[in-house]
Amino acid sequence: MADNETLVRDLFQAWNDRDYDAIAGAVAPDCTLIDKGSGRKLEGPEGFTWLAKSLFNAMPDGTFTLDRLTSQGDTVVVEYTGSGTQTGDLVLHAGTVPATGRHVTLHACDIYEVKDGKIQEGRAYLDTGAIMSQLGLTEQLRA
């Protein structure tokens, strides 16, 4: 269990360090990451690194802070806070959001299934409505 927790802690550190090789190395070749809100599915190390690069291209000052991490067997659950200023295009499942210059703080939860020292599956739960509101997109929809 401790090894699985270390793997996930190291993954979050790799995100903050923009260490795309370490991100890819933490993920099994046939891994899937599912955004439960949108249904978007990313595959393998390429999917994880694409997500990291697209987020940091949109929010170069972005950081992730682990708020709580727990594990049982091969399952690791992590609650975290992400924050950053959107100075680049943000690629979302529904389309691309041009830079808004707004700061975003996101509270999210991921569940990882670990096998043989690699993430085999990830399920991400995040409040996309809060993101849209902080970026000013909900005001645009009401107009």
Order of alpha helices (4+ residues) and beta strands (2+ residues): alpha-alpha-beta-beta-alpha-beta-beta-beta-beta-beta-beta-alpha-alpha
